């Protein structure tokens, strides 16, 4: 969950930079992605995937 919060913050920061550079469409995409991350519709499965790779390597 911390990874998702950190990524949300990075996306919002990137959106600010893009807006300052006049790239409003790209900034809106970053804001939309941050909203998706905050909404809970996206789940962090990084630990599960890493666990599967480690299990597969140990076989």
C-alpha positions as CSV (number, residue, x, y, z in Angstrom):
1,X,0.0,0.0,0.0
2,X,2.9,2.4,0.7
3,X,4.1,1.9,-2.9
4,X,0.7,3.0,-4.2
5,X,0.7,6.1,-2.0
6,X,4.2,7.0,-3.1
7,X,3.4,6.5,-6.7
8,X,0.3,8.6,-6.3
9,X,2.4,11.4,-4.9
10,X,4.9,11.1,-7.7
11,X,2.1,11.2,-10.3
12,X,0.7,14.4,-8.8
13,X,4.1,16.0,-8.7
14,X,4.7,15.0,-12.3
15,X,1.4,16.5,-13.3
16,X,2.4,19.8,-11.7
17,X,5.6,19.9,-13.7
18,X,3.8,19.0,-16.9
19,X,1.2,21.7,-16.4
20,X,4.1,24.2,-15.8
21,X,5.5,23.2,-19.2
22,X,2.2,23.7,-20.9
23,X,1.4,20.0,-21.4
24,X,-2.1,20.0,-20.0
25,X,-3.2,16.7,-21.7
26,X,-0.3,14.7,-20.3
27,X,-0.8,16.4,-16.9
28,X,-4.5,15.3,-16.9
29,X,-3.4,11.7,-17.7
30,X,-1.1,11.8,-14.7
31,X,-3.9,13.2,-12.5
32,X,-6.3,10.5,-13.7
33,X,-3.7,7.8,-12.9
34,X,-3.2,9.2,-9.5
35,X,-7.0,9.2,-8.9
36,X,-7.2,5.5,-10.0
37,X,-4.4,4.7,-7.5
38,X,-6.2,6.5,-4.7
39,X,-9.6,5.0,-5.5
40,X,-8.6,1.4,-4.6
41,X,-9.4,0.1,-8.1
42,X,-5.7,-0.7,-8.5
43,X,-4.1,-3.3,-6.2
44,X,-0.4,-3.8,-5.5
45,X,0.5,-7.3,-6.3
46,X,4.3,-6.8,-6.3
47,X,4.9,-8.9,-3.3
48,X,2.8,-11.8,-4.7
49,X,4.6,-11.7,-8.0
50,X,8.0,-11.6,-6.3
51,X,7.0,-14.5,-4.1
52,X,5.9,-16.5,-7.2
53,X,9.3,-15.9,-8.9
54,X,11.2,-16.9,-5.8
55,X,9.1,-20.1,-5.5
56,X,9.7,-20.9,-9.2
57,X,13.4,-20.4,-8.9
58,X,13.6,-22.7,-5.9
59,X,12.0,-25.6,-7.8
